Amino acid sequence: MRFVYSDGGRSNYFRATNVSDCVVRAIANATGVDYKEAYDAINTYAKKERKGACRRGKSSARDGVYKETYRKYLEGDLGWVFVPCMGIGTGCTTHLRDGELPVDGSYVVKTSRHLTCVREGALVDTYDCSRDGDRCVYGYWRAPTESERAEHALRKAQKASLDAKRKADAEDLAKRREEARKANKKVMASYAKRIRELRAKLRRLEKERDSKLVEVPSK
């Protein structure tokens, strides 16, 4: 497969070269999204990751990204569609070599522990990761069709509406809880004041009682 060098636009923003940014690089090369935009989006998703027993830290656009995180951006934000190239028991059927991947358009290609870009039949990356055409392809993401893009836009709009409703409901619940807390605080303050008044009255009555006691002389 013909190799074309590209860092995806990383050099426009960063000087470092020895980094593990293949996810951002492949997305930028394939989708045309600006490198820094993809970089920031991936890191935003990474901050929301939950810790797991099998994970060593969180994703980083610079140092490596977990599959669940970059799929949220590729599929959730950009609407790209995943096409699997392997199934259970099928073994490796597709490789990074001529004739085994589509030659028209751009694709984000998933291989073992690496994402790369294939554009118009050429491998676009910072190095030739094809292993002389023997590297197995697990699957690839393609750009959505017009109908898929419209469906994705509709899902995003529905999700945004649902998120807005959930946020409004959460804010309303928080407001009601705060109002209830303040009301309870006033009630408790009123009870505390009444208790103080009763205690003061009790002390006065005890003093009055004590002042009226007549000492009985001893025989």
CYANA upper distance limits for C-alpha pairs under 8 A (distance plus 0.5 A):
  1 MET  CA     96 LEU  CA      7.47
  1 MET  CA     97 ARG  CA      5.38
  1 MET  CA     98 ASP  CA      5.54
  1 MET  CA    121 GLY  CA      7.86
  1 MET  CA    122 ALA  CA      6.59
  1 MET  CA    123 LEU  CA      6.99
  1 MET  CA    130 SER  CA      8.22
  1 MET  CA    133 GLY  CA      7.48
  2 ARG  CA    121 GLY  CA      7.99
  2 ARG  CA    122 ALA  CA      5.41
  2 ARG  CA    123 LEU  CA      6.52
  3 PHE  CA    122 ALA  CA      6.24
  3 PHE  CA    123 LEU  CA      5.26
  3 PHE  CA    124 VAL  CA      6.63
  3 PHE  CA    125 ASP  CA      8.17
  3 PHE  CA    127 TYR  CA      8.49
  3 PHE  CA    128 ASP  CA      6.79
  4 VAL  CA    122 ALA  CA      7.15
  4 VAL  CA    123 LEU  CA      6.46
  4 VAL  CA    124 VAL  CA      5.33
  4 VAL  CA    125 ASP  CA      7.08
  5 TYR  CA    124 VAL  CA      6.31
  5 TYR  CA    125 ASP  CA      5.82
  5 TYR  CA    126 THR  CA      5.67
  5 TYR  CA    127 TYR  CA      7.25
  6 SER  CA     29 ASN  CA      8.06
  6 SER  CA    124 VAL  CA      6.54
  6 SER  CA    125 ASP  CA      5.65
  6 SER  CA    126 THR  CA      5.93
  7 ASP  CA     11 SER  CA      7.58
  7 ASP  CA     25 ARG  CA      6.55
  7 ASP  CA     29 ASN  CA      8.48
  7 ASP  CA    125 ASP  CA      6.85
  7 ASP  CA    126 THR  CA      6.06
  8 GLY  CA     24 VAL  CA      8.21
  8 GLY  CA     25 ARG  CA      5.21
  8 GLY  CA     26 ALA  CA      7.47
  8 GLY  CA     28 ALA  CA      5.81
  8 GLY  CA     29 ASN  CA      5.58
  8 GLY  CA     35 TYR  CA      6.63
  8 GLY  CA    125 ASP  CA      8.33
  9 GLY  CA     13 TYR  CA      8.02
  9 GLY  CA     25 ARG  CA      8.13
  9 GLY  CA     28 ALA  CA      8.03
  9 GLY  CA     34 ASP  CA      7.73
  9 GLY  CA     35 TYR  CA      5.93
 10 ARG  CA     14 PHE  CA      6.35
 10 ARG  CA     25 ARG  CA      7.98
 10 ARG  CA     35 TYR  CA      6.67
 10 ARG  CA     36 LYS  CA      8.07
 11 SER  CA     15 ARG  CA      6.46
 11 SER  CA     16 ALA  CA      8.47
 13 TYR  CA     36 LYS  CA      7.76
 19 VAL  CA     62 ARG  CA      6.56
 19 VAL  CA     63 ASP  CA      6.67
 20 SER  CA     61 ALA  CA      8.39
 20 SER  CA     62 ARG  CA      6.17
 20 SER  CA     63 ASP  CA      5.09
 20 SER  CA     64 GLY  CA      6.13
 21 ASP  CA     25 ARG  CA      6.54
 21 ASP  CA     61 ALA  CA      6.27
 21 ASP  CA     62 ARG  CA      5.29
 21 ASP  CA     63 ASP  CA      6.50
 21 ASP  CA     64 GLY  CA      6.75
 22 CYS  CA     26 ALA  CA      6.29
 22 CYS  CA     64 GLY  CA      8.15
 22 CYS  CA    114 HIS  CA      7.10
 22 CYS  CA    115 LEU  CA      6.20
 22 CYS  CA    116 THR  CA      7.09
 23 VAL  CA     27 ILE  CA      6.70
 23 VAL  CA     61 ALA  CA      7.74
 23 VAL  CA     64 GLY  CA      7.92
 23 VAL  CA     65 VAL  CA      7.46
 23 VAL  CA     70 TYR  CA      7.84
 23 VAL  CA    114 HIS  CA      8.04
 23 VAL  CA    115 LEU  CA      6.07
 23 VAL  CA    116 THR  CA      7.92
 24 VAL  CA     28 ALA  CA      6.53
 24 VAL  CA     35 TYR  CA      7.10
 24 VAL  CA     38 ALA  CA      6.46
 24 VAL  CA     39 TYR  CA      6.34
 24 VAL  CA     42 ILE  CA      8.27
 24 VAL  CA     61 ALA  CA      6.96
 25 ARG  CA     29 ASN  CA      6.60
 25 ARG  CA     35 TYR  CA      7.39
 25 ARG  CA    116 THR  CA      8.08
 25 ARG  CA    125 ASP  CA      8.07
 26 ALA  CA     30 ALA  CA      6.51
 26 ALA  CA    108 VAL  CA      6.50
 26 ALA  CA    109 VAL  CA      8.48
 26 ALA  CA    115 LEU  CA      6.59
 26 ALA  CA    116 THR  CA      5.27
 26 ALA  CA    117 CYS  CA      5.47
 26 ALA  CA    124 VAL  CA      8.45
 26 ALA  CA    125 ASP  CA      7.75
 27 ILE  CA     31 THR  CA      6.19
 27 ILE  CA     32 GLY  CA      8.07
 27 ILE  CA     33 VAL  CA      7.69
 27 ILE  CA     38 ALA  CA      7.84
 27 ILE  CA     74 LEU  CA      8.27
 27 ILE  CA    108 VAL  CA      6.85
 27 ILE  CA    117 CYS  CA      7.93
 28 ALA  CA     32 GLY  CA      5.73
 28 ALA  CA     33 VAL  CA      5.48
 28 ALA  CA     34 ASP  CA      6.44
 28 ALA  CA     35 TYR  CA      5.84
 28 ALA  CA     38 ALA  CA      7.40
 29 ASN  CA     33 VAL  CA      8.22
 29 ASN  CA    117 CYS  CA      6.82
 29 ASN  CA    124 VAL  CA      7.68
 30 ALA  CA    106 SER  CA      5.58
 30 ALA  CA    107 TYR  CA      6.02
 30 ALA  CA    108 VAL  CA      6.43
 30 ALA  CA    117 CYS  CA      6.19
 30 ALA  CA    118 VAL  CA      7.76
 30 ALA  CA    119 ARG  CA      7.26
 31 THR  CA    106 SER  CA      7.69
 31 THR  CA    107 TYR  CA      8.36
 31 THR  CA    143 ALA  CA      8.16
 33 VAL  CA     37 GLU  CA      7.36
 33 VAL  CA     38 ALA  CA      7.09
 34 ASP  CA     38 ALA  CA      6.87
 35 TYR  CA     39 TYR  CA      6.49
 36 LYS  CA     40 ASP  CA      6.51
 37 GLU  CA     41 ALA  CA      6.66
 38 ALA  CA     42 ILE  CA      6.61
 39 TYR  CA     43 ASN  CA      6.87
 39 TYR  CA     61 ALA  CA      6.09
 39 TYR  CA     62 ARG  CA      8.42
 40 ASP  CA     44 THR  CA      6.63
 40 ASP  CA     61 ALA  CA      8.25
 41 ALA  CA     45 TYR  CA      6.93
 41 ALA  CA     73 TYR  CA      7.74
 42 ILE  CA     46 ALA  CA      6.62
 42 ILE  CA     60 SER  CA      7.93
 42 ILE  CA     61 ALA  CA      6.43
 42 ILE  CA     65 VAL  CA      8.49
 42 ILE  CA     69 THR  CA      7.70
 42 ILE  CA     70 TYR  CA      7.07
 42 ILE  CA     73 TYR  CA      7.35
 43 ASN  CA     47 LYS  CA      6.84
 43 ASN  CA     59 SER  CA      7.81
 43 ASN  CA     60 SER  CA      6.47
 43 ASN  CA     61 ALA  CA      6.34
 44 THR  CA     48 LYS  CA      7.61
 45 TYR  CA     49 GLU  CA      7.35
 45 TYR  CA     69 THR  CA      6.82
 45 TYR  CA     72 LYS  CA      8.36
 45 TYR  CA     73 TYR  CA      8.37
 46 ALA  CA     58 LYS  CA      6.70
 46 ALA  CA     59 SER  CA      5.63
 46 ALA  CA     60 SER  CA      7.08
 46 ALA  CA     65 VAL  CA      8.38
 46 ALA  CA     69 THR  CA      7.09
 47 LYS  CA     58 LYS  CA      7.90
 47 LYS  CA     59 SER  CA      8.46
 49 GLU  CA     58 LYS  CA      7.16
 49 GLU  CA     59 SER  CA      8.37
 49 GLU  CA     69 THR  CA      8.26
 51 LYS  CA     55 ARG  CA      7.30
 51 LYS  CA     57 GLY  CA      7.76
 51 LYS  CA     58 LYS  CA      7.97
 58 LYS  CA     65 VAL  CA      8.40
 59 SER  CA     63 ASP  CA      7.99
 59 SER  CA     64 GLY  CA      6.37
 59 SER  CA     65 VAL  CA      4.93
 59 SER  CA     66 TYR  CA      6.37
 59 SER  CA     69 THR  CA      8.13
 60 SER  CA     64 GLY  CA      5.76
 60 SER  CA     65 VAL  CA      6.08
 61 ALA  CA     65 VAL  CA      6.74
 65 VAL  CA     69 THR  CA      7.17
 65 VAL  CA     70 TYR  CA      7.11
 66 TYR  CA     70 TYR  CA      7.16
 67 LYS  CA     71 ARG  CA      6.57
 68 GLU  CA     72 LYS  CA      6.93
 69 THR  CA     73 TYR  CA      7.41
 70 TYR  CA     74 LEU  CA      6.57
 71 ARG  CA     75 GLU  CA      5.98
 71 ARG  CA     76 GLY  CA      7.60
 72 LYS  CA     76 GLY  CA      5.28
 72 LYS  CA     77 ASP  CA      7.30
 73 TYR  CA     77 ASP  CA      5.38
 73 TYR  CA     78 LEU  CA      6.91
 74 LEU  CA     78 LEU  CA      5.66
 74 LEU  CA     79 GLY  CA      6.82
 74 LEU  CA     80 TRP  CA      6.24
 75 GLU  CA     79 GLY  CA      4.90
 75 GLU  CA     80 TRP  CA      5.37
 75 GLU  CA     81 VAL  CA      6.90
 75 GLU  CA     82 PHE  CA      8.42
 76 GLY  CA     80 TRP  CA      8.45
 76 GLY  CA    156 LYS  CA      8.46
 79 GLY  CA    143 ALA  CA      8.00
 79 GLY  CA    144 PRO  CA      6.94
 79 GLY  CA    148 GLU  CA      8.39
 79 GLY  CA    149 ARG  CA      7.17
 79 GLY  CA    152 HIS  CA      6.49
 80 TRP  CA    141 TRP  CA      6.43
 80 TRP  CA    142 ARG  CA      6.10
 80 TRP  CA    143 ALA  CA      5.45
 80 TRP  CA    144 PRO  CA      5.91
 81 VAL  CA    141 TRP  CA      5.69
 81 VAL  CA    142 ARG  CA      5.86
 81 VAL  CA    143 ALA  CA      6.93
 81 VAL  CA    144 PRO  CA      6.59
 82 PHE  CA    139 GLY  CA      7.47
 82 PHE  CA    140 TYR  CA      6.16
 82 PHE  CA    141 TRP  CA      4.79
 82 PHE  CA    142 ARG  CA      7.02
 83 VAL  CA    139 GLY  CA      6.00
 83 VAL  CA    140 TYR  CA      5.84
 83 VAL  CA    141 TRP  CA      6.50
 83 VAL  CA    142 ARG  CA      7.96
 84 PRO  CA    138 TYR  CA      6.77
 84 PRO  CA    139 GLY  CA      4.64
 84 PRO  CA    140 TYR  CA      7.04
 85 CYS  CA     92 CYS  CA      8.32
 85 CYS  CA     93 THR  CA      7.20
 85 CYS  CA     94 THR  CA      6.80
 85 CYS  CA    137 VAL  CA      7.13
 85 CYS  CA    138 TYR  CA      5.74
 85 CYS  CA    139 GLY  CA      5.09
 85 CYS  CA    140 TYR  CA      8.14
 86 MET  CA     90 THR  CA      6.69
 86 MET  CA     91 GLY  CA      7.03
 86 MET  CA     92 CYS  CA      6.73
 86 MET  CA     93 THR  CA      7.09
 86 MET  CA     94 THR  CA      8.37
 86 MET  CA    137 VAL  CA      8.45
 86 MET  CA    138 TYR  CA      6.15
 86 MET  CA    139 GLY  CA      7.48
 87 GLY  CA     91 GLY  CA      7.73
 92 CYS  CA    136 CYS  CA      6.53
 92 CYS  CA    137 VAL  CA      7.87
 92 CYS  CA    138 TYR  CA      8.20
 93 THR  CA    136 CYS  CA      8.14
 93 THR  CA    137 VAL  CA      8.38
 94 THR  CA    100 GLU  CA      6.31
 94 THR  CA    101 LEU  CA      7.92
 94 THR  CA    136 CYS  CA      6.51
 94 THR  CA    137 VAL  CA      5.89
 94 THR  CA    138 TYR  CA      8.07
 95 HIS  CA    100 GLU  CA      6.86
 95 HIS  CA    101 LEU  CA      8.33
 95 HIS  CA    130 SER  CA      8.46
 95 HIS  CA    133 GLY  CA      6.77
 95 HIS  CA    134 ASP  CA      6.43
 95 HIS  CA    135 ARG  CA      5.88
 95 HIS  CA    136 CYS  CA      4.97
 95 HIS  CA    137 VAL  CA      5.62
 96 LEU  CA    100 GLU  CA      7.71
 96 LEU  CA    101 LEU  CA      7.97
 96 LEU  CA    130 SER  CA      5.76
 96 LEU  CA    133 GLY  CA      5.63
 96 LEU  CA    134 ASP  CA      7.16
 96 LEU  CA    135 ARG  CA      6.14
 96 LEU  CA    136 CYS  CA      7.05
 96 LEU  CA    137 VAL  CA      6.98
 97 ARG  CA    101 LEU  CA      7.97
 97 ARG  CA    130 SER  CA      7.66
 97 ARG  CA    132 ASP  CA      8.38
 97 ARG  CA    133 GLY  CA      5.10
 97 ARG  CA    134 ASP  CA      7.95
 98 ASP  CA    121 GLY  CA      7.57
 99 GLY  CA    103 VAL  CA      8.20
101 LEU  CA    121 GLY  CA      7.82
102 PRO  CA    120 GLU  CA      8.28
102 PRO  CA    121 GLY  CA      7.17
103 VAL  CA    119 ARG  CA      7.76
103 VAL  CA    120 GLU  CA      5.31
103 VAL  CA    121 GLY  CA      4.58
103 VAL  CA    122 ALA  CA      8.36
104 ASP  CA    119 ARG  CA      7.88
104 ASP  CA    120 GLU  CA      5.42
104 ASP  CA    121 GLY  CA      7.25
105 GLY  CA    119 ARG  CA      6.34
105 GLY  CA    120 GLU  CA      5.79
106 SER  CA    117 CYS  CA      7.59
106 SER  CA    118 VAL  CA      6.29
106 SER  CA    119 ARG  CA      4.66
106 SER  CA    120 GLU  CA      6.70
106 SER  CA    142 ARG  CA      7.45
106 SER  CA    143 ALA  CA      8.16
107 TYR  CA    117 CYS  CA      6.13
107 TYR  CA    118 VAL  CA      5.75
107 TYR  CA    119 ARG  CA      6.75
107 TYR  CA    140 TYR  CA      6.79
107 TYR  CA    141 TRP  CA      6.10
107 TYR  CA    142 ARG  CA      5.68
107 TYR  CA    143 ALA  CA      7.99
108 VAL  CA    115 LEU  CA      7.21
108 VAL  CA    116 THR  CA      6.35
108 VAL  CA    117 CYS  CA      5.26
108 VAL  CA    118 VAL  CA      7.13
108 VAL  CA    140 TYR  CA      5.94
108 VAL  CA    141 TRP  CA      5.57
108 VAL  CA    142 ARG  CA      7.41
109 VAL  CA    115 LEU  CA      6.09
109 VAL  CA    116 THR  CA      5.71
109 VAL  CA    117 CYS  CA      6.20
109 VAL  CA    118 VAL  CA      7.32
109 VAL  CA    137 VAL  CA      7.50
109 VAL  CA    138 TYR  CA      8.37
109 VAL  CA    139 GLY  CA      6.69
109 VAL  CA    140 TYR  CA      4.74
109 VAL  CA    141 TRP  CA      6.97
110 LYS  CA    114 HIS  CA      6.74
110 LYS  CA    115 LEU  CA      5.31
110 LYS  CA    116 THR  CA      7.20
110 LYS  CA    137 VAL  CA      6.49
110 LYS  CA    138 TYR  CA      6.12
110 LYS  CA    139 GLY  CA      5.96
110 LYS  CA    140 TYR  CA      6.14
111 THR  CA    115 LEU  CA      6.64
111 THR  CA    116 THR  CA      8.33
111 THR  CA    135 ARG  CA      7.79
111 THR  CA    136 CYS  CA      6.61
111 THR  CA    137 VAL  CA      5.35
111 THR  CA    138 TYR  CA      6.04
111 THR  CA    139 GLY  CA      7.96
112 SER  CA    136 CYS  CA      7.92
112 SER  CA    137 VAL  CA      8.22
112 SER  CA    138 TYR  CA      8.11
116 THR  CA    123 LEU  CA      8.13
116 THR  CA    124 VAL  CA      7.52
116 THR  CA    125 ASP  CA      6.80
117 CYS  CA    123 LEU  CA      6.56
117 CYS  CA    124 VAL  CA      5.70
117 CYS  CA    125 ASP  CA      7.07
118 VAL  CA    122 ALA  CA      5.89
118 VAL  CA    123 LEU  CA      5.13
118 VAL  CA    124 VAL  CA      6.26
119 ARG  CA    123 LEU  CA      7.02
119 ARG  CA    124 VAL  CA      7.16
123 LEU  CA    128 ASP  CA      7.88
125 ASP  CA    129 CYS  CA      8.43
129 CYS  CA    135 ARG  CA      8.17
130 SER  CA    134 ASP  CA      6.97
130 SER  CA    135 ARG  CA      5.77
131 ARG  CA    135 ARG  CA      5.99
144 PRO  CA    148 GLU  CA      5.87
144 PRO  CA    149 ARG  CA      6.04
145 THR  CA    149 ARG  CA      6.41
146 GLU  CA    150 ALA  CA      6.69
147 SER  CA    151 GLU  CA      6.64
148 GLU  CA    152 HIS  CA      6.47
149 ARG  CA    153 ALA  CA      6.60
150 ALA  CA    154 LEU  CA      6.71
151 GLU  CA    155 ARG  CA      6.75
152 HIS  CA    156 LYS  CA      6.63
153 ALA  CA    157 ALA  CA      6.64
154 LEU  CA    158 GLN  CA      6.66
155 ARG  CA    159 LYS  CA      6.50
156 LYS  CA    160 ALA  CA      6.48
157 ALA  CA    161 SER  CA      6.62
158 GLN  CA    162 LEU  CA      6.61
159 LYS  CA    163 ASP  CA      6.47
160 ALA  CA    164 ALA  CA      6.53
161 SER  CA    165 LYS  CA      6.69
162 LEU  CA    166 ARG  CA      6.61
163 ASP  CA    167 LYS  CA      6.53
164 ALA  CA    168 ALA  CA      6.59
165 LYS  CA    169 ASP  CA      6.53
166 ARG  CA    170 ALA  CA      6.52
167 LYS  CA    171 GLU  CA      6.60
168 ALA  CA    172 ASP  CA      6.56
169 ASP  CA    173 LEU  CA      6.56
170 ALA  CA    174 ALA  CA      6.59
171 GLU  CA    175 LYS  CA      6.58
172 ASP  CA    176 ARG  CA      6.65
173 LEU  CA    177 ARG  CA      6.60
174 ALA  CA    178 GLU  CA      6.64
175 LYS  CA    179 GLU  CA      6.68
176 ARG  CA    180 ALA  CA      6.56
177 ARG  CA    181 ARG  CA      6.50
178 GLU  CA    182 LYS  CA      6.66
179 GLU  CA    183 ALA  CA      6.60
180 ALA  CA    184 ASN  CA      6.49
181 ARG  CA    185 LYS  CA      6.51
182 LYS  CA    186 LYS  CA      6.77
183 ALA  CA    187 VAL  CA      6.80
184 ASN  CA    188 MET  CA      6.53
185 LYS  CA    189 ALA  CA      6.51
186 LYS  CA    190 SER  CA      6.62
187 VAL  CA    191 TYR  CA      6.71
188 MET  CA    192 ALA  CA      6.52
189 ALA  CA    193 LYS  CA      6.63
190 SER  CA    194 ARG  CA      6.71
191 TYR  CA    195 ILE  CA      6.60
192 ALA  CA    196 ARG  CA      6.71
193 LYS  CA    197 GLU  CA      6.73
194 ARG  CA    198 LEU  CA      6.65
195 ILE  CA    199 ARG  CA      6.59
196 ARG  CA    200 ALA  CA      6.61
197 GLU  CA    201 LYS  CA      6.66
198 LEU  CA    202 LEU  CA      6.55
199 ARG  CA    203 ARG  CA      6.70
200 ALA  CA    204 ARG  CA      6.83
201 LYS  CA    205 LEU  CA      6.71
202 LEU  CA    206 GLU  CA      6.62
203 ARG  CA    207 LYS  CA      6.72
204 ARG  CA    208 GLU  CA      6.69
205 LEU  CA    209 ARG  CA      6.54
206 GLU  CA    210 ASP  CA      6.55
207 LYS  CA    211 SER  CA      6.62
208 GLU  CA    212 LYS  CA      6.91
209 ARG  CA    213 LEU  CA      6.98
